[in-house]
Amino acid sequence: MRRLGVAMVGGSFMGRTHSHAWRTAPHVFDLPAAVDMVVLAGRDAGRADAAARQLGWRGSTDDWRSVLERDDVDLVDVCVPGDLHEEVAVAALAAGKHVLCEKPLASTLDAAERMADAARAAADRGVLSMVGFSYRRVPALALAQRLVADGRVGDVRQVVVSYAQDWLVDPDFPLTWRLQSDRAGSGALGDIGSHAIDMVQHLTGHRFTDVVAAAETFTRERPVMTSSEGLSATGGSERGPVTVDDTTAWLGRTDRGALVVAHATRVAPGRKNAFRLEVDGSTGSIAFDLERLDELQLHDATAPAEEAGVRTVHVTEPGHPYLEGWWPPGHSLGYGDTFTHQAKDLVEAVVAGEQPRPSFDDGLQVQRVMDAVAASAREGRWEHVAA
Ligand code: SOE
């Protein structure tokens, strides 16, 4: 059997989800290669070693460049803050390593352009890359995509999408990298609005062409961070400026004539991970909520009026996307499992020598929409999305 040596750069929250995926995918799915979790690279040797032991990596290093020189590493998984994606991903591709890079692709549009250029050049040499919009692999959303593509809702006319979390409601939550524009690029827009943009386009097959937006930062200063672990952090008494949006809302038009109403916020009290969307077509509609991630709401407007109504499909059956390898029918999956599906699809694509999706070009296109949304919020006018 073929072997795929994986190295991970970063070992925080996303590093944990990806490690879980690399460990689990071979136990759930019949993969065409054996996954070898070779090495985890982190900034601090002690923390990298502890993370590697806990997360199941064979070794650790505090020098991420050293993993690029190893013959036993075929793929580099980039789980570092957004401003470091470009340096690590481009170097890995140049070294002939396949790359999985966390979303959004980069913290600036220029960096995303350079990364997509590097990915295209690498693909010519058989070196593949993928950006981690993991929600494409939620079974209910994969099913929704299939139903829309099969014409089950007719022509898509409008999408309402909202991604709401509440972990920044507390004004004393410290200034982590996710609250600094030079590190993250943007706030709610890039962190979770990027998922909304990718999902709307993936589900409908449409592309945003024009957007008009408004953004707000409600808490403008936060405690300077003293330490962090995953999404949690502690801060001191000194405060510093928040340079990203707490909330961004936008309206969009698509290339196939649909309207999109969108909203991303990390300050919605009580909303933990509420990624909700509804797709209205000419003959039906589909609705989804990540807080009930094994359910899909369907409505068939062609059914007789006496029988019509929104019905709930429990996406827990072996015929549903990704479910074949898991538990007996009726048993649900969770957030972490979407990363396992992502790892499975990536291993299969790499072994087959096929471009995995979403590609860096897909990530670049999302970045262009984000850039237009941010520009519109700044300038107060409609913006065209660069093609
Ligand atoms: C934090 O807002 C976060 O972890 C995002 O960064 C992830 O992309 C999303 O999956 C869950 O929320």
Residues whose N, C-alpha, C, O or C-beta is under 5 A from the ligand:
A	BS01	SOE	D191
